[in-house]
Amino acid sequence: MGGVRVVLISTYELGRQPFGLASPAAWLRAAGHEVTVADLSCSHLPAPAVTEAEMIAFFLPMHTATRLFLRVVERVRALNRRARLCAYGLYAPLNEALLKRAGVDTILGGEFEPALVEAAGGSRLNVNVSLARQQFLVPDRTGLPPLAAYAQLVANGSTRRVGYTEASRGCKHRCRHCPVVPVYQGIFRVVQADVVLEDIRRQVAAGAEHITFGDPDFFNGPGHAVAVVEGLHREWPALSYDVTIKIEHLLKHRDLLPRLRETGCLFVTSAVESLDDAVLERLAKGHTRADFEEALRLMRREGLPMAPTFIPFTPWTTAESYRAFLRALRELDLADQVSPIQLAIRLLLPEGSLLLELPEVRRMIEPFDPRGLCYPWRNPEMDALCAKIQETIKRDERKRA
């Protein structure tokens, strides 16, 4: 079979140029297919390409992207009812039933690139989740909006153009609230270091001054991670970067923190989630509040800022525990380092969440909401406060816009 016309669509990727479009684009083009990439977060739907496409594939890496897909898919179908529809990424296999009702007939998870090539070649895969090791190709970012169209980093009074790449996928941990776990089941896969560095090389040539590594946890494979950042620093000594690392790994691999600082790491994001040990145990985070405070101390000693993220509103949050959370942020001198939205995030229970394994969670949830793509839960004591804080943040953002 000859090459076919393929359109790859991303609806949302946190303001970053999507690796999840660039990587499969390289595979499909290498197989002889004609590929159009469309990042709808900062460009319009390419109607002519969609109309002529024989396969249209949606990248669904997160909850927001999947909800936005539901708004876009009918427009796509109106333009082209002949094309085969595919969905791939973490949230594709988690929402199989919903995607099939929307007309998607190929649903791919895990290491999706080879399966997308097979689908373009005519294979009927239906649902396929592969965790096989693979030799990655250098992502092909041809056709994506320039880096200037994406979020920029403001640090120390200067603005830096940001590139984005991934050195690994999946995670070897099983945090109950994490969407990575239902797909990867405690497995992670590396992107070969030479591929990562060539991807960075091309983004630097396109103007990148800072690189965000999107790995769920950069220290799942610490040897691989250090090889990547040492290679980065040798070639581009002035290039800065940021990574995401679990509290557990910051403590376990504390000897590597100086290497991060020395190779240009500007900050480390860590999903702390809660300062309540009982909640952390329910989430199976693998750390305690005391562990977090120790990791914060180690980071500060090394001159590495930590950007902690939180889920302060859960079914177990009380007025007193929320007040204690706010007091702790002030006492730990974190008030200025935590963005306002981190004070209002509410626990999400998507399809496949391991939290659904807990009897107490199953007793408190309502039936699955196909519009919200989650299992609703109520906390009568705190729901009104959460909504009020969210509305205040939105109002302030509108004033600044």
N, C-alpha and C positions, 0 to 999 in steps of 0.2 A: 504494500500500500504506500502511495506517495505521501508527501507532507500535507498536513491539513492546517486550516486557519484556526488558531487558538487565541482566546482572549482570557487573560488572567486578571482578576479583579480583587482589590483590597478595599475595604470600606473604612477601616480604622486600625492604626498601629501606633497609638500613643505619640503622634507627631514625629514619627521616625520614617525614613525611607525603607520600605519593607524588604527585608531579607527574604520573606516568604513569597515575594514576587520574583526577585532577582535570581534566587537559586533555581527554582523550577524553570524559569525562562532560559537559563543556560542549558539545562538538560533537554528541554524541548527543541531549542534551536539546534543543538548538536545532533539531534535525531532527524533534522531536516524539516521541522515544522515552522510555520510562519506565526510568530507570536507578537501580540499586542498586549502591553501591560497598562493597567489603569488603576491609579491610586485615587480613589474618589474622595479622600480626605483633603486633597488640594488640587484636584483637577476634575473635569467633567467626564461623564460617561461617554466613551467614544462611539457614538451611535453608528457610524458607517462600519466600523470594525465589528461591532456586536451584530449588526444585521447580516454580515457576510460570514460570520464565524461558524465553524462546524463543531467546535467544543468551547464552552465557556466555563471557567473554573473560578470559584470564589474562595479566597483565603480567609479562614475563620480562626484566628489565633486566640480570641478572647470573647468575653460575653458581649461587650459593646459592639464589636465587629459583627457578631451574629445577629443581634437585634437590628443593626443597620442593614444587614443583608435582606431581612424580611421586607424592608422598605424598597429595596432596589430590584429584587428578583422579578417583581411584576413588570417593572419598566423594561427589564431585559427580555422577558417573555413576550411583551407586546411588540418588541422590535424583531424578535427571532424565535419562532416556535419550533423550528427544525433542529436547532443546535442541541447537542447533548450537554446537560448541566452536571457539573462536578462541584464538590465542596471538599476542602482539605484543611488541615490544621487541627489544633487541640479540640476545638469546640465542634468540629464536624461529627466525629463518631459519638460524642456525648449527646447530640441532638438528631440522631438518625431518623426517628419517626417524624419529627417536625420538618426536616429537610426533604424527606420523601413526599410529604404532603405538598411541599412547595414546588415539586417537580424535579428535584435533584435525584439522579439515578446512580451516581457514582460518589461514594463517600469514603474519604481516605484520611488516615491518621498516622501518627508516628513519622517514620522516614518516608515521606510521600512522593519524592521526586521520581523514582523508577516507576511507581504505579501510575503517575500522571502521564509518563511517556507511553506506558502500556495502554492507557485509556485513549490517548490520542491516536494510537495505532489501531484502535478498534476493539480492544479487549473489553469484555463486559465483567467488571470487577465487583459491581454492586457496592459492598462494604469491605474495605481492606485496611487493616491496621498492621503495619510492618515495623518491627523493632530491629530488623537486620542491620548489621554494620554495612556501611557503604563508603565508597570513595567519592567524596564530593567533587563537584566541579566549581570553578571560580564563578561566583554569582555574576550574571550579566545584567547590568543596570540600565542598558540601552532603552530609551523610551520613558523612563521614570522622570518625574519632575526633578529639577536640580536641587542640590542640598540646601540652597538658600530658601527654598519653599517650605522647609521643615523647621521644627523648633530649634532655637539656638540656645547656647549656654552662656549665661552671664556670670562671670566669676572674677572677683578682685577688680571690679570696675571695668572689665573688658568683655566684649562679646565674641564668642568663638563659634565657628560654623561646625556643626556636629554631623559626623558619619555614624553609621550603625552596622554592626556585624554580629555574628554568633560563632563562638568557638566550641559550643556543645549544645545538645538538646536533651530533654528529659532530666530526670533527677533520681539519685539513688535513695532518696528519703521518701517517706510516705505521710507527709503532713495531711491531716484529714480534710482540710478545707481547700486544698490546692487542686486546680484543674489539670495539672500535669500528671498527677498520680493515677487517675483512672485509665489514662492512655498508656503511660510508660511503665507503670507497675514496679517502680523502684529501679528502673534501668536508665542509664544515660549513654548517649553516643557522642563521640567527639567529631568535630569538623577538623580535618587534617591541618596542621599548623601552617604548611606552605600555602594552602588554599586561603586560610584566614588572612595571612600576611599579604597575599596578592590582592585580596579584596580590599584590605586597608590601603595598599599602595595605590590602587585605582581611585579610591575615594579621596586620598590626599591629593592626587593629581587633579581631582575635581573641586578641590578647595577645602577639604575637611581639615580642621585644626584640633579637633577633639573626637574621640571614638567612644561610643557607648557599646559595651558588650551586653547583649541581651540574654545571655545564658541564665536559666532559672537559678543556678548556683555555680559561680565561676570556679569554686574550689571542689566541685565533685571529683575532678581529676586534677589535683594540684600540680603534678609534674607537667602535664599538658598546658595548664594555665600559665605557669611560670615561663615555659619555653616560648609561648606566644608573646607575653609582654616583654620578655627580654629581647626577642627578635624585633618587636615593635620599637623598643627604645634604642637599639643599636642603629636602626635605619633612620629613625625620626626622633632624635633626642628632645626636640621641643614639643612633640605631640603628646597631649594629655589624654587620659581616658578615665572611664568609670566602670565599675562592675557591681554585681549583686552577689552577696555572700551571706549564708546563714550564720547566726550567732554561734551555733555549735561548731561551725568550721572556722570561724574567726578565733575561737579558743583553741581548737585542736591544732590549727596550723599557724599559731601566733608567731612562729619563727619566720614565716613568709611575709609578715606585714611590712618589714623594712624593704623587702624587694618590691612590693607594690609601690611604696612611696618613692623609692629610688628610680623606678622605671616610668614615673609620670602619672601614677594614679591620683586623681584629683579628689575623689570621694568614693565611699563604698555604701551602696544601698543595702539595708538588711531588713527583712520582713519580720519585725519583732512581734507585731500583731496585738499583743496585750501585755500589761504589767501585772496581771492577776494570774497567779500560779495555777489556780483551779481551771481557768479558761485555757491557759497554755497546755495543760494536760489533756483537756478535751480535744484540742486541736492537734495534739501529738506533734508539737513544734520541736521537741528535743532540747529545749532550754527552759530555764527558770528566769524570774526577774533578776535574781542575783547574778546569773550567767550574763544577762544583758548588761548589767552595770559593770561587770568585770571586763566584758568585751569593749564597752564604751571607754573605760579607763585605759585599756591597752591601745586602742585606736588613738586616743588623745595623746598618749605618751609618744606614739610614733609620728604625730603630726598629721594623721589621716582623719579627715572629717567623716563621721558616719551620718547617713541620711536614713533614719529609721522610719518604717511605715507601720501603720496601726490599723486595726479593725476594732474601734472602741465600742461600737454598738453591736451586742450579741444578745441572744435570748437570756443570758445570765447577767447582763449589765444591770446594776442598780444605781440609784442616784448617788449613793455613797461611793461606790466603786468608780463612778465616772469622775466625781470630785477628786478622789484619790489619784486618778490618772492625770488630771490637770495639774494637781499639786506636784506630782512626781516630775512632770515635764519642766516645771519651773525650778524645782530643787536640783534637777540634773542639768540645768542650764541648757535645755533643749527647746525652749519655747520659740526661739527665733529660727531653729533649724527644722521645725516640723511645719509643713505647709498647712494652711487652714483646713483644706478638705480632709486632711488626716484626722481631724477632730470630729468628723461627721460620717465616716464610712460605716456602712452597715453590712454585717455578715451575709454573704450570698450563698445560697444552697442550690447550685445548678444540678442538672441531671448527672448522676454518676458520682456525686460527692461522697467521700468516705464517711462524712459526718452522718449520713443516712444509715450507717451501720449501728449507730448508737440508739438503743431503745428510747432514751429520753428525748432524742431529737425526732424520732419517728412519731412519738406521741404528740409533739407540739406543732408539727408542720401541717399545712393545708394542702389540698391537691395541687399538682403541678400547674403552674400558670404559663400557658404557651405564649402569651404576649410578653411577660416579663422574663421568660426562660429560666424560671427558678421555682423552688418550693417556698411559698410565703410562710412567714412565722410572725408572731406578734409578741411584743413586750409592752403591755399596757402602761407600765410605769415610765418607760423611756421613749416610746415611739414619737410622742408629740415633741419632746425636746430635740430628738434627732432631726425631725422634719424642720423645726424652727432654725436650727443651726445651719442645715443645708440651704434653706431659703435665704438666710442672712449672707452666707458665702456667695450665693448666686447674685444677690442684689449688689454686693460690693464689687464683684467682678464686672457686672454691667456698668457700674459707675466708672470703673477704671478703663473700660473699653473705649 
